[in-house]
Amino acid sequence: MNNQDFTFGELKALLLGLKKDYEFQTFADYLSESEKKVIIFRHDVDLRPLNALDTAKLEADLGVSGVYNFRIIPETFKPDIIKEIADLGHEIGYHYEDMDLVKADNLDRHIDLAYESFQRNLEKLRKIVPITTICMHGSPRAKYDNKMIWTKYDYRELGIKGEPYLDIDFNEFHYLTDTGRRWNGDKVSVRDKVNSKFNFNLKTTQDVINAIPQFPDKIMITIHPQRWENKLLPWTRELVSQNLKNVVKWLLVKSKR
């Protein structure tokens, strides 16, 4: 496994490389006051929350803090794990998907129901830890973009400071995500896309590490902890599963052109 990507060894190497030149800030801290050279290290916890706990411990050992966005679904919503990650010094955010969780016969009513669902689920999380930032979950097969809630409602009225897709200027930030289990997965990404003047064609984690000196002063990196693994069987399972998903995503992206 030592020569394979998406292992904890590669993640540690990435963090150490970034730490040489950048200050790590949680999303909420950045919104309050930005460091000059800053990285927001974001974790979208879609599945396998125990993996998120492993990455959180690794980062804490390195003196790095990030934001962990948790879905509300039973497979992911584990209060004990959420609390433990927060106790390690990380921020917890709500990885909301409430447009996907409700049904209605018209869009306006759909948004109303999604907002009500969002409020309920936000309170569930707030019973465990403070929540001041959110980030949409982007299922590629979903009918609606979850950010559509905010075309009618204002999350700031609920004590939310920010949503990265709405409150980050990606012409100031270079955005990197491991969507598709690669760092240049924009061709197979349906939702996780931003408009930015920065364009680095980086495939592997080592490519990212090598390119760090070329990056601008502000970076946001998103990882999905379920993809980072040292054990061969789950590592291989995630590789095969993601490659199959990428084919479906590519077809969806192609159909929207």
Secondary structure, 3 states (H helix, E strand, C coil): CCCCCCCHHHHHHHHHHHHCCCEEECHHHHHHCCCCCEEEEEEEECCCHHHHHHHHHHHHHCCCCCEEEECCCCCCCCHHHHHHHHHCCCEEEEEECHHHHCCCCCHHHHHHHHHHHHHHHHHHHHCCCCCCEEEECCCCCCCCCHHHHHHCCCHHHHCCCECHHHHCCCCCEEEEECCCCCCCHHHHCCCCCCCCCCCCCCCCHHHHHHHHHHCCCEEEEEECHHHCCCCHHHHHHHHHHHHHHHHHHHHHHHHCC
